[in-house]
Amino acid sequence: MLELALLLQADYEPSPARFFAAFFLILILLCGALLFTYWISKGD
């Protein structure tokens, strides 16, 4: 995940690698939030 963040900071020119890095970072964060919400609401 750190590599993706560093890739996003590498340059300010749009590129496919930059797009996919941002896309997967957002996807990981959203999936993590959904899983956390499910885990919290599961209630044992």
Legacy VTK file of the C-alpha trace (Angstrom):
# vtk DataFile Version 3.0
C-alpha trace
ASCII
DATASET POLYDATA
POINTS 44 float
0.000 0.000 0.000
2.919 2.322 0.680
4.216 1.700 -2.830
0.876 2.837 -4.263
0.978 6.015 -2.201
4.531 6.744 -3.329
3.535 6.119 -6.943
0.774 8.704 -6.569
3.314 11.268 -5.338
5.867 10.479 -8.037
4.683 13.009 -10.640
1.692 15.141 -11.483
1.206 13.917 -15.038
-1.790 11.653 -15.607
-0.832 8.099 -16.456
-2.506 4.675 -16.381
-0.288 3.555 -13.480
-1.348 6.610 -11.473
-5.012 5.970 -12.256
-4.856 2.321 -11.187
-2.876 3.157 -8.044
-5.523 5.674 -6.991
-8.345 3.322 -7.984
-6.981 0.437 -5.923
-6.238 2.663 -2.917
-9.848 3.882 -2.934
-11.115 0.323 -3.425
-9.035 -0.957 -0.496
-10.289 1.837 1.752
-13.935 1.269 0.802
-13.699 -2.504 1.268
-12.018 -1.992 4.617
-14.750 0.405 5.723
-17.491 -2.010 4.642
-15.840 -4.960 6.375
-15.336 -2.910 9.533
-18.986 -1.821 9.485
-20.098 -5.431 9.020
-17.805 -6.595 11.836
-19.066 -3.904 14.231
-22.759 -4.490 13.449
-22.429 -8.287 13.633
-22.794 -8.098 17.408
-21.153 -11.388 18.351
LINES 1 45
44 0 1 2 3 4 5 6 7 8 9 10 11 12 13 14 15 16 17 18 19 20 21 22 23 24 25 26 27 28 29 30 31 32 33 34 35 36 37 38 39 40 41 42 43
